[in-house]
Amino acid sequence: MGQSAKYIVYSIIGLAIFGLIYNLIVNPVSFFKSILMMLGFAVLFGFIIYYFLIGRHKGGQDRNYRKAVKQSKKKYSQNTVPFTKRNGPSKIQRTNKKLLI
């Protein structure tokens, strides 16, 4: 970027800052209202972008996964045997050992 282009960019940024401060001093209610509206539109725009770009693809994959799980359960549900717990003593018995210090 050339030397003159830097000065042009700095002057535009300076004028924008001056305009914001002037608006804040002269008409603060309008300033805050416009800031809140910009934030609201940004959030709304973000949700719309998220829904159309990410939300649709995620839902399709989830739907296919649920369908596959349902088919798998239907296929293998007849051959499964439920696990039963033994009532006898366990194979591993814990012993308390005291450490001598």
C-alpha positions, -999 to 999 in steps of 0.1 A, spaced: 0 0 0 14 34 -9 20 63 14 -9 83 1 -33 53 4 -24 50 41 -34 86 47 -67 81 29 -76 50 50 -66 68 82 -87 98 73 -118 77 65 -114 58 99 -109 92 117 -140 106 101 -160 75 110 -149 78 147 -157 115 147 -192 108 133 -199 81 159 -188 104 188 -208 133 173 -239 111 170 -234 98 206 -233 134 220 -260 150 199 -286 122 198 -277 93 221 -311 76 220 -310 74 182 -274 62 184 -281 33 207 -313 24 188 -293 21 156 -265 1 173 -291 -23 187 -308 -26 153 -275 -34 137 -268 -61 163 -302 -75 159 -299 -77 121 -264 -93 124 -278 -120 148 -308 -127 125 -285 -128 95 -262 -152 113 -291 -175 122 -303 -176 87 -269 -184 73 -264 -211 99 -298 -226 91 -293 -227 54 -257 -237 52 -252 -259 83 -286 -268 97 -299 -286 66 -269 -308 61 -267 -318 97 -304 -328 98 -301 -351 67 -272 -370 82 -290 -374 115 -321 -387 97 -301 -413 78 -283 -424 110 -316 -429 128 -329 -449 99 -298 -471 99 -301 -476 137 -337 -486 134 -329 -511 107 -301 -526 127 -323 -530 158 -349 -546 137 -324 -570 122 -306 -580 154 -333 -577 180 -344 -614 177 -309 -629 184 -300 -609 215 -299 -625 249 -303 -602 279 -274 -601 303 -282 -616 337 -263 -608 368 -250 -636 390 -260 -636 427 -229 -656 438 -197 -641 452 -175 -623 428 -142 -637 415 -122 -608 427 -123 -602 464 -109 -570 478 -87 -571 508 -77 -542 530 -40 -539 536 -26 -515 561 6 -499 552 32 -497 580 50 -464 581 
